Amino acid sequence: PEILDVARDLYDPSWFRRMAAVDITTDNLDLNGLPETYDVVLMSGNVAAFLSTNDLRRTFDLVAAMLEPGGIFVVGTTTAIHGGPADQDNTAARSGLTLTHRFADWHLGPSYAESPWSVSVFSASGSRDFAEFPDGIFVLSG
């Protein structure tokens, strides 16, 4: 709640909703006045580490279904516990997403086996059309 309070203070409050990762269904997006498809979905803040194996799979499946062709899913988390890169890779493959980049941190440092952090970029199949100007809606999940 505190993170959303700061976000609402800094940006247009209509951009933000609070939903559990496994509740980001097309029905819930529609009920909250949000689009059902996205070019990019970001899951940061160790969310993956706090999801059960089934919830991680469900979340990857939901995100894969809402990504536009060529869309990307960016996941940042710790590597030391459940939900890290190995779990993400297995889950992504099952969901039809492909790992395209992995970094050791949000500064996009090179990934290495002993890295305590991971930022992974997964892509949906297909190719994207690029907008002529920046746009976006942000959904924080916790």
N, C-alpha and C positions, 0 to 999 in steps of 0.2 A: 504493500500500500504506500509506503514512503517513497519508493521510486516513482510510482505513478503520480504522487503529489508533486514531486519536483518536475516531472515531465509536463504535467498540466500547467504548472507555473511558467515554464519556459516556452511552451508551444501551445498550439490550438488544442484545447481539451477534447474536442470532438474526434481527434485522431486516435485516442487511446481507449482500450477496453481491458478489463481484467478477466481472463479465462484460463482454465487449466489447459495444458497442452493437448490432452486427449479430448477436450471439448471443442476443438477448433474444426467442427464439421461445417459443411456447406449450410445446413439448416441453422446452426448457431450464428454463423457469419451473417446470414440473411436477417435473422432476428435482431442482430445488433447493428444493422444498417451498413454492413461492410461488404466489399466485393467478394465474390466466391473464387476468383482466380488472381494469381500474383506472379510477377516476374521474379521477385526475390522474397524469401522468408528467412528471417534471422532468429536463431535460438541461442541466446547467450546467457551467461550467468550460471553455468553449471546445471541447467535444467535437466540435461540428459543424465547426469549423475544421480538425480533424485527420482527418476522414473523407473518403474519395474521393467523387466524384460518385455512383458506384454504391452505395457504402456509406451515404451520406446518404439516398439514395432508399430503400434497403432498410430503414434504421432508421425513416424516416417511415412506410413501409408497415407494418412490424411494430407500431409504436406505434398507428397508426390501427386496426389489427386488434384490439388489446388494450384499447382505450378503450371504456368503457361509453357508451351513447347520451348525447350532451351532454358527454362527458368532455373534459378539456383537456390539452394538451401544451404545456409551458412550456419555451422554449429560450433560454438566455442565452449570448451569444458576442460576439466582436469583429466589427466591420463591415468591417474593412480587408482581410480576406483571404477565400479560399474558405470557403463554409459560412455566410456572412453572410445578411442579410435577403433579398436578391434570390434567392439559391440556395434558401433556406428556403421562400420564397413559391412558387417554381416547383415545388419538390418537394412541398409541402403540397397544392397544387391537384391534382397528379397522384395523391396519396394519398387524396383525398377530405376533407382537413381544410381548415378555413376560418380565416383570420387574423381574430381578434376584437379583439386589443389589441397594441400595440407601444410599448415604453418605451425610453428612452435608457440606463437603468441599473436596478439592483436596488432603487433607492429609488423607482421608478416615475415618474421624471422624464419629461416630454414628449419623444417621439422627434423628432429633427430630422435632416436630410440629412447633416450633418457629424459626427454623434455617433459616437464611436469604439466604442461598445458598443451592444448591442441585447438586449432581453428581449422575446421574441415569445410571444404566447399564441394557440394554434391550438385550434379546437374540432371535435369530431366531431359529425356530424349527430344530431338527436334532442334530447330534454330529459332532464335528470337528476332523479333522486329524491334528496332531501337526507336525510342521516342525522340522527338526533335528538341525536347526540353526536359529538365529534371521533373520528376513527379513521384508521388509515393504516399502510402498510408502506413502507419506504424502500429503494430499490435504487440503489446508486451504480454507475455504469458508467464505464469508462475504457479 
